[in-house]
Amino acid sequence: MAKVVIIGAGLTGISTAYHLEQAGFTDYKLYEKEATAGGLCRSIYQDGFTFDYTGHLLHSNNPYFTTFLHETIGIDTFNTVNRKSFIYSHNTYTHFPFQSNLYGLPETVIAECIEGFVSKPKTLKKNANFYDWALHMFGKGITEQFFVPYQQKIFDYDIHKLSSSWTGRFVPKTTLTDIIKGALRPPLQQEAGYNANFLYPKSGGIYFWVQRLIQKLKKPIKTQYCVDSIDLTNKIVTFTNGDFEHFDELITTMPLDILLTLIKEPAESSVKKAGKKLLCNSVANFNLGIQNPNLTDKHWIYLPETQFPHYRIGFYHNFSSSMAPEGCSSLYGEYAYLKKEKSEVKNTIDTAIASTKKLLNISDAQVITQRVVHIPHAYVIYNPWREKNLPAILEHLTSYNVHSIGRYGAWKYSSMQEAVLDGKAMAESLLIEKSSLKSTYVPQSPKEERI
Ligand SMILES: Cc1cc2nc3c(=O)[nH]c(=O)nc-3n(C[C@H](O)[C@H](O)[C@H](O)COP(=O)(O)OP(=O)(O)OC[C@H]3O[C@@H](n4cnc5c(N)ncnc54)[C@H](O)[C@@H]3O)c2cc1C
């Protein structure tokens, strides 16, 4: 029996455990189904190359998170890198974000984008879909040239049915002046958007950071414990190996759609059925190790055009030189899909790899090593059903002292920074609100701003 049971040792679960311990609370157990903790923030070490589960770059815009990085790992273990990110379309590389950097595109495309911006709809209806939102923000030209094809690829979902509630922090805004300036000359500096610069571990890939964090925990993580069922009434978690654990409070970071299939409730329960309606796509991530020291100095490239089935490629060796052996480069590609047959996915990855090699002039002989990784839960689909029903699902679970948090627990589009902050907020709210857990807890920074 543990007062607090945490399911999932990804960043959110680890952060929850860390912040409980920091407050002096150790009556918890942290269970993870894989043999290695870290969730999406693990790295693969293969033939001298380090690959992540696609590029995982750290962006900090929260004072507590910056302090956390200093105190837990030491900021000197990270490279601070100024972003060099591009969009490839019309046989041209333009700088990110597309909407403010049209320089280099055909004149007709630039004219279409500016005309569209000038005549964009002035008002936006409540609960607008993503397409209407993009039209309202950027006009028809920019929407059709970039946002429609790109977002269609990254979600693999009709963007007219996609909500726009996730856009706030992720899509940089622009003005007519910026569009015109950005069409007349290359950018003087890159500073737009939430990811203008980033931190990345000097060695070991993103897992280096998470591993150091795990080492800070006083209690071991119980790996290879996969939740099989959760009895809400009797407060018992059972694992596939037959073990079970009683809890007062259950914090779960496993994907919410799976959690809902594992809870023991009457079959006709509307919440249990709701799990089937939550949508999330998958990402197939291919990684290549390449015998070429100067493949590119770019960090990543967005690929909106349909000649590429994947939406983005990135270059690990430019995040940190330790990611590839001397004289080599390394890249990743990301192909998103919603409910597709395995064989179709496999064929599409082959096409994605071939088109990437052609774009970057990589010969077969230069590819030293290759690894395809599948991320079954990748991008949560924000549709009206989610907006309407998610709060009630989470509240229902909370009424049984089950708290579903993190990127897939709370069913949202969020970053590593947010995972750490979610874990902190969870630990604090438990210790403050549940006096049975600990009455002496004093929060160190009670009003941290959430991103
Ligand atoms: C393609 C992609 C690119 C990304 N790039 C970035 C980026 O550049 N920068 C950034 O900040 N963020 C990025 N993110 C987001 C980042 O990965 C997440 O915000 C963060 O890793 C979420 O952590 P988590 O702990 O909430 O979830 P997870 O990492 O998914 O952890 C959940 C854990 O639960 C475990 N689990 C699942 N089921 C069970 C079960 N039945 N029993 C026990 N354990 C279980 C899993 O094994 C896993 O370890 C990216 C995400 C994706 C998909």
Ligand as a Chemical Component Dictionary entry (heavy atoms), coordinates in Angstrom:
data_LIG
# 
_chem_comp.id                   LIG 
_chem_comp.type                 NON-POLYMER 
_chem_comp.pdbx_formal_charge   0 
_chem_comp.three_letter_code    LIG 
# 
loop_
_chem_comp_atom.comp_id 
_chem_comp_atom.atom_id 
_chem_comp_atom.alt_atom_id 
_chem_comp_atom.type_symbol 
_chem_comp_atom.charge 
_chem_comp_atom.model_Cartn_x 
_chem_comp_atom.model_Cartn_y 
_chem_comp_atom.model_Cartn_z 
_chem_comp_atom.pdbx_ordinal 
LIG C1  C1  C 0 6.836  13.781 -32.218 1  
LIG C2  C2  C 0 6.995  14.538 -30.925 2  
LIG C3  C3  C 0 7.978  15.532 -30.823 3  
LIG C4  C4  C 0 8.112  16.266 -29.637 4  
LIG N1  N1  N 0 9.082  17.237 -29.558 5  
LIG C5  C5  C 0 9.185  17.977 -28.438 6  
LIG C6  C6  C 0 10.167 19.027 -28.340 7  
LIG O1  O1  O 0 10.962 19.242 -29.251 8  
LIG N2  N2  N 0 10.191 19.745 -27.192 9  
LIG C7  C7  C 0 9.330  19.544 -26.143 10 
LIG O2  O2  O 0 9.410  20.238 -25.118 11 
LIG N3  N3  N 0 8.421  18.546 -26.197 12 
LIG C8  C8  C 0 8.321  17.773 -27.310 13 
LIG N4  N4  N 0 7.381  16.775 -27.368 14 
LIG C9  C9  C 0 6.483  16.594 -26.206 15 
LIG C10 C10 C 0 7.128  15.755 -25.099 16 
LIG O3  O3  O 0 7.577  14.522 -25.610 17 
LIG C11 C11 C 0 6.055  15.485 -24.036 18 
LIG O4  O4  O 0 5.471  16.689 -23.601 19 
LIG C12 C12 C 0 6.566  14.759 -22.785 20 
LIG O5  O5  O 0 7.527  13.798 -23.111 21 
LIG C13 C13 C 0 5.362  14.120 -22.121 22 
LIG O6  O6  O 0 5.740  13.373 -20.987 23 
LIG P1  P1  P 0 4.663  12.501 -20.220 24 
LIG O7  O7  O 0 5.342  11.943 -19.031 25 
LIG O8  O8  O 0 3.433  13.297 -20.002 26 
LIG O9  O9  O 0 4.254  11.345 -21.245 27 
LIG P2  P2  P 0 5.094  10.042 -21.706 28 
LIG O10 O10 O 0 6.488  10.427 -22.025 29 
LIG O11 O11 O 0 4.275  9.417  -22.776 30 
LIG O12 O12 O 0 5.136  9.122  -20.419 31 
LIG C14 C14 C 0 4.074  8.266  -20.059 32 
LIG C15 C15 C 0 4.683  7.008  -19.444 33 
LIG O13 O13 O 0 3.613  6.117  -19.071 34 
LIG C16 C16 C 0 4.025  4.796  -19.346 35 
LIG N5  N5  N 0 2.835  3.924  -19.462 36 
LIG C17 C17 C 0 1.915  3.896  -20.455 37 
LIG N6  N6  N 0 1.004  2.946  -20.241 38 
LIG C18 C18 C 0 1.333  2.356  -19.058 39 
LIG C19 C19 C 0 0.758  1.285  -18.310 40 
LIG N7  N7  N 0 -0.337 0.609  -18.720 41 
LIG N8  N8  N 0 1.357  0.921  -17.141 42 
LIG C20 C20 C 0 2.472  1.574  -16.711 43 
LIG N9  N9  N 0 3.049  2.595  -17.398 44 
LIG C21 C21 C 0 2.489  2.982  -18.561 45 
LIG C22 C22 C 0 4.776  4.938  -20.657 46 
LIG O14 O14 O 0 5.617  3.825  -20.921 47 
LIG C23 C23 C 0 5.554  6.236  -20.423 48 
LIG O15 O15 O 0 6.819  6.010  -19.854 49 
LIG C24 C24 C 0 7.249  16.013 -28.533 50 
LIG C25 C25 C 0 6.293  15.001 -28.628 51 
LIG C26 C26 C 0 6.164  14.275 -29.803 52 
LIG C27 C27 C 0 5.114  13.202 -29.897 53 
# 
loop_
_chem_comp_bond.comp_id 
_chem_comp_bond.atom_id_1 
_chem_comp_bond.atom_id_2 
_chem_comp_bond.value_order 
_chem_comp_bond.pdbx_ordinal 
LIG C1  C2  SING 1  
LIG C2  C3  SING 2  
LIG C2  C26 DOUB 3  
LIG C3  C4  DOUB 4  
LIG C4  N1  SING 5  
LIG C4  C24 SING 6  
LIG N1  C5  DOUB 7  
LIG C5  C6  SING 8  
LIG C5  C8  SING 9  
LIG C6  O1  DOUB 10 
LIG C6  N2  SING 11 
LIG N2  C7  SING 12 
LIG C7  O2  DOUB 13 
LIG C7  N3  SING 14 
LIG N3  C8  DOUB 15 
LIG C8  N4  SING 16 
LIG N4  C9  SING 17 
LIG N4  C24 SING 18 
LIG C9  C10 SING 19 
LIG C10 O3  SING 20 
LIG C10 C11 SING 21 
LIG C11 O4  SING 22 
LIG C11 C12 SING 23 
LIG C12 O5  SING 24 
LIG C12 C13 SING 25 
LIG C13 O6  SING 26 
LIG O6  P1  SING 27 
LIG P1  O7  DOUB 28 
LIG P1  O8  SING 29 
LIG P1  O9  SING 30 
LIG O9  P2  SING 31 
LIG P2  O10 DOUB 32 
LIG P2  O11 SING 33 
LIG P2  O12 SING 34 
LIG O12 C14 SING 35 
LIG C14 C15 SING 36 
LIG C15 O13 SING 37 
LIG C15 C23 SING 38 
LIG O13 C16 SING 39 
LIG C16 N5  SING 40 
LIG C16 C22 SING 41 
LIG N5  C17 SING 42 
LIG N5  C21 SING 43 
LIG C17 N6  DOUB 44 
LIG N6  C18 SING 45 
LIG C18 C19 SING 46 
LIG C18 C21 DOUB 47 
LIG C19 N7  SING 48 
LIG C19 N8  DOUB 49 
LIG N8  C20 SING 50 
LIG C20 N9  DOUB 51 
LIG N9  C21 SING 52 
LIG C22 O14 SING 53 
LIG C22 C23 SING 54 
LIG C23 O15 SING 55 
LIG C24 C25 DOUB 56 
LIG C25 C26 SING 57 
LIG C26 C27 SING 58 
# 
